[in-house]
Amino acid sequence: MKREERRQEIINLLVESRAVELDDIAERFGVSKMTIHRDLDDLERAGVLRKVRGGATIDAGTQFESDFRFRELQEADVKRALAETAAELVEPGMTVMINDGSMASVLGDVLADRKPITIITNNAAIMERAKGLSGVTLIGLGGVYSSKFNAYFGIVTEEALSRLRADIAFISAPAASGRLAYHMDEAVVRTKRAMMASSRQTCLMINSRRFGHTALHVLADIAEFDTVISDKPLPHDTSAELGAQVDDSKTVVRIAKETTP
């Protein structure tokens, strides 16, 4: 098996099981542990996995978020439930902003049914699927393309957002603890906050598994959002702190329920 084929198979195994053991994959491919170490090192540098002791994982860590291609395939039911609940906030004729992320890309698909609608996004997956759809006015934000996040960021993106206004912005976060939402990438944080500043309402969409974790940069105080949508009730520390600030926060929490196929 060629090197690139082996590395693609490692990626496929990670998509299926979320983690791989060094000894297991060395035996599986009939190569040395050192060869697998080099494979994992190169894949980590490419931003598609996180190397851990004895193997690798695609789970998000404190300073790490797995490649968009992995995240797009994970927890599809939860993402769909969150997207369906978020779509209830949107009426035909509205202008919405949707940020980067695999969860947000699902929302882009769902909102196509709310037409006529204007979608402003830096999410390349949404751009690809929404372009040409009848009843959808798509404003694609340019900038510097990130293959890791499959989205556009930077000064060009932020400048465009400063000149646009939306009815609501849908923002996702990979980590939250207490009243704070976090992200590990500074450029991503700037773009998300620019969307928040350019929208009349803001909605945080967050998987319940992301609570109890932090990352390098503070994205926002959860109380800054008009609505928070998650698949489970907010952790006690988060709900207690929000509840203690009744005068400052009017955040509405919605719990998404998975739909039965």
C-alpha positions as CSV (number, residue, x, y, z in Angstrom):
1,M,0.0,0.0,0.0
2,K,1.3,3.4,-0.9
3,R,1.9,6.1,1.7
4,E,-1.0,8.3,0.7
5,E,-3.4,5.3,0.5
6,R,-2.3,4.3,4.0
7,R,-2.9,7.7,5.4
8,Q,-6.3,7.9,3.8
9,E,-7.2,4.6,5.4
10,I,-6.0,6.0,8.8
11,I,-8.4,8.9,8.2
12,N,-11.2,6.6,7.4
13,L,-10.6,4.6,10.6
14,L,-10.7,7.8,12.6
15,V,-14.0,8.8,11.0
16,E,-15.5,5.5,12.0
17,S,-14.1,5.1,15.5
18,R,-12.9,8.7,16.5
19,A,-9.6,7.3,17.8
20,V,-6.9,4.8,16.7
21,E,-4.2,3.0,18.6
22,L,-0.6,3.1,17.2
23,D,0.0,-0.6,17.7
24,D,-3.2,-1.6,16.1
25,I,-2.7,0.4,12.9
26,A,0.9,-0.6,12.6
27,E,-0.1,-4.2,12.7
28,R,-3.1,-3.6,10.4
29,F,-0.9,-2.1,7.6
30,G,2.1,-4.3,8.2
31,V,4.5,-1.4,8.8
32,S,6.7,-0.2,11.6
33,K,5.5,1.9,14.5
34,M,8.0,4.6,13.4
35,T,6.3,4.7,10.0
36,I,2.9,5.2,11.6
37,H,4.4,7.9,13.9
38,R,5.5,9.7,10.8
39,D,2.1,9.3,9.2
40,L,0.4,10.7,12.3
41,D,2.8,13.6,12.6
42,D,2.1,14.6,9.0
43,L,-1.6,14.3,9.4
44,E,-1.5,16.4,12.6
45,R,0.5,19.1,10.9
46,A,-2.2,19.1,8.2
47,G,-4.7,19.8,10.9
48,V,-6.8,16.6,10.4
49,L,-6.2,14.8,13.7
50,R,-4.7,15.2,17.2
51,K,-1.9,12.9,18.1
52,V,-2.1,11.5,21.7
53,R,-0.1,9.0,23.7
54,G,-0.2,5.7,21.9
55,G,-2.3,6.9,18.9
56,A,-4.5,9.7,17.6
57,T,-8.0,11.1,17.9
58,I,-10.3,13.4,16.1
59,D,-12.1,14.6,19.2
60,A,-11.7,18.3,20.0
61,G,-9.2,19.1,22.7
62,T,-8.4,22.3,24.6
63,Q,-6.4,23.9,21.8
64,F,-7.5,21.8,19.0
65,E,-10.5,21.2,16.7
66,S,-10.6,18.4,14.2
67,D,-10.7,19.1,10.5
68,F,-14.1,20.1,9.0
69,R,-14.2,16.8,7.0
70,F,-14.4,14.8,10.2
71,R,-16.7,17.1,12.0
72,E,-19.1,17.1,9.1
73,L,-19.6,13.3,9.5
74,Q,-20.0,13.3,13.3
75,E,-23.3,13.4,15.2
76,A,-25.5,14.1,12.2
77,D,-28.7,13.6,14.2
78,V,-27.8,16.1,16.8
79,K,-26.7,18.7,14.2
80,R,-30.0,18.2,12.3
81,A,-32.0,18.6,15.5
82,L,-30.2,21.8,16.4
83,A,-30.6,23.1,12.8
84,E,-34.3,22.4,12.8
85,T,-34.8,24.2,16.1
86,A,-32.7,27.2,14.9
87,A,-34.8,27.4,11.7
88,E,-37.9,28.1,13.8
89,L,-36.4,31.5,14.5
90,V,-36.4,32.4,10.8
91,E,-39.2,33.6,8.7
92,P,-39.3,33.9,4.9
93,G,-37.8,37.2,3.7
94,M,-35.3,37.5,6.5
95,T,-31.6,38.0,6.1
96,V,-29.5,35.6,8.1
97,M,-25.8,35.2,8.8
98,I,-24.3,31.7,9.3
99,N,-20.7,31.2,10.5
100,D,-18.2,28.4,9.7
101,G,-18.6,24.9,11.0
102,S,-20.2,21.6,10.2
103,M,-23.2,22.2,12.4
104,A,-23.8,25.6,10.6
105,S,-23.5,23.9,7.2
106,V,-26.5,21.7,8.1
107,L,-28.4,24.8,9.1
108,G,-27.7,26.2,5.7
109,D,-29.5,23.2,4.1
110,V,-32.5,23.5,6.4
111,L,-32.9,27.2,5.8
112,A,-33.2,26.7,2.1
113,D,-36.8,25.7,2.8
114,R,-37.5,29.2,4.4
115,K,-37.3,30.9,1.0
116,P,-37.3,33.6,0.0
117,I,-34.3,34.2,2.2
118,T,-30.9,35.9,2.1
119,I,-28.0,34.0,3.5
120,I,-24.7,35.7,4.3
121,T,-21.9,33.3,5.1
122,N,-18.2,32.5,5.1
123,N,-18.9,28.8,5.2
124,A,-17.7,27.2,1.9
125,A,-20.0,24.2,2.3
126,I,-23.0,26.4,2.5
127,M,-21.8,28.4,-0.5
128,E,-21.4,25.3,-2.6
129,R,-24.8,23.8,-1.8
130,A,-26.8,27.1,-1.8
131,K,-25.5,28.6,-5.0
132,G,-28.2,28.7,-7.7
133,L,-31.0,27.6,-5.4
134,S,-34.3,29.3,-6.3
135,G,-35.5,31.7,-3.7
136,V,-32.1,31.9,-1.9
137,T,-30.0,35.1,-2.3
138,L,-26.5,34.0,-1.4
139,I,-23.9,36.5,-0.2
140,G,-20.6,34.7,0.0
141,L,-18.0,36.3,2.2
142,G,-14.5,36.3,0.7
143,G,-11.2,36.4,2.5
144,V,-8.4,33.9,3.2
145,Y,-9.6,30.3,2.7
146,S,-8.9,27.8,5.6
147,S,-9.1,24.2,4.5
148,K,-9.2,23.2,8.2
149,F,-12.4,25.1,8.8
150,N,-13.6,25.1,5.1
151,A,-14.4,28.8,5.4
152,Y,-13.0,32.3,4.7
153,F,-11.5,34.6,7.3
154,G,-9.4,37.7,7.7
155,I,-9.6,41.4,7.0
156,V,-11.5,41.1,3.8
157,T,-14.2,39.0,5.6
158,E,-14.5,41.3,8.5
159,E,-14.6,44.4,6.3
160,A,-17.5,43.0,4.3
161,L,-19.4,42.1,7.5
162,S,-19.0,45.7,8.7
163,R,-21.0,46.8,5.7
164,L,-23.8,44.3,6.0
165,R,-26.8,43.9,8.3
166,A,-28.8,40.8,9.1
167,D,-31.9,40.0,11.1
168,I,-30.1,37.2,12.9
169,A,-26.7,35.6,13.1
170,F,-26.2,31.9,13.9
171,I,-23.0,31.3,15.8
172,S,-21.5,28.0,16.8
173,A,-18.8,27.3,19.4
174,P,-16.6,24.3,20.1
175,A,-16.3,24.9,23.8
176,A,-18.1,26.6,26.7
177,S,-17.7,26.8,30.5
178,G,-19.6,28.8,32.9
179,R,-21.0,31.9,31.1
180,L,-18.2,31.9,28.5
181,A,-18.0,30.4,25.0
182,Y,-14.6,29.7,23.5
183,H,-12.7,29.0,20.3
184,M,-9.1,28.0,19.7
185,D,-8.5,30.2,16.6
186,E,-8.2,34.0,16.8
187,A,-9.2,34.7,13.2
188,V,-12.4,32.6,13.6
189,V,-13.3,34.5,16.8
190,R,-12.9,37.8,15.0
191,T,-15.2,36.7,12.2
192,K,-17.9,35.3,14.6
193,R,-17.9,38.5,16.6
194,A,-18.1,40.6,13.4
195,M,-21.3,38.7,12.5
196,M,-22.7,39.2,16.0
197,A,-22.1,43.0,15.7
198,S,-23.8,43.1,12.3
199,S,-27.0,41.3,13.3
200,R,-30.1,42.5,15.1
201,Q,-30.4,39.1,16.9
202,T,-27.8,36.4,17.7
203,C,-28.2,32.7,18.4
204,L,-25.6,30.4,19.8
205,M,-25.8,26.8,18.6
206,I,-23.8,24.4,20.7
207,N,-23.6,20.7,21.2
208,S,-24.1,19.8,24.9
209,R,-20.8,17.8,24.8
210,R,-18.9,21.0,24.3
211,F,-19.8,22.4,27.8
212,G,-17.3,22.0,30.5
213,H,-14.4,22.8,28.1
214,T,-12.4,25.9,27.3
215,A,-10.1,26.9,24.5
216,L,-7.5,29.6,24.0
217,H,-9.7,32.6,23.1
218,V,-13.0,33.8,24.7
219,L,-15.6,34.1,22.0
220,A,-18.4,35.7,24.0
221,D,-20.3,35.8,27.2
222,I,-23.3,33.5,26.6
223,A,-25.5,36.2,28.0
224,E,-24.6,38.2,24.9
225,F,-26.8,35.9,22.8
226,D,-30.5,36.4,22.5
227,T,-31.0,32.6,22.1
228,V,-29.0,29.5,23.0
229,I,-29.9,26.2,21.3
230,S,-28.5,23.0,22.6
231,D,-29.5,19.3,22.6
232,K,-29.7,19.1,26.4
233,P,-30.4,21.5,29.3
234,L,-27.5,23.8,30.0
235,P,-25.1,22.7,32.8
236,H,-25.9,24.0,36.3
237,D,-23.0,26.4,36.4
238,T,-24.0,28.0,33.2
239,S,-27.7,28.2,33.9
240,A,-27.1,29.4,37.4
241,E,-24.8,32.2,36.3
242,L,-27.2,33.3,33.6
243,G,-30.1,33.2,36.0
244,A,-28.2,35.3,38.5
245,Q,-28.0,38.1,35.9
246,V,-31.7,38.5,35.3
247,D,-31.3,42.3,34.7
248,D,-28.4,41.9,32.3
249,S,-29.4,38.8,30.3
250,K,-32.6,38.1,28.4
251,T,-31.1,34.9,26.8
252,V,-33.7,32.3,25.9
253,V,-32.6,28.7,26.0
254,R,-34.1,26.2,23.6
255,I,-33.6,22.5,23.8
256,A,-33.5,20.7,20.4
257,K,-35.0,17.3,20.2
258,E,-33.9,14.7,17.7
259,T,-36.6,13.9,15.2
260,T,-37.7,10.3,14.6
261,P,-36.8,9.1,11.1
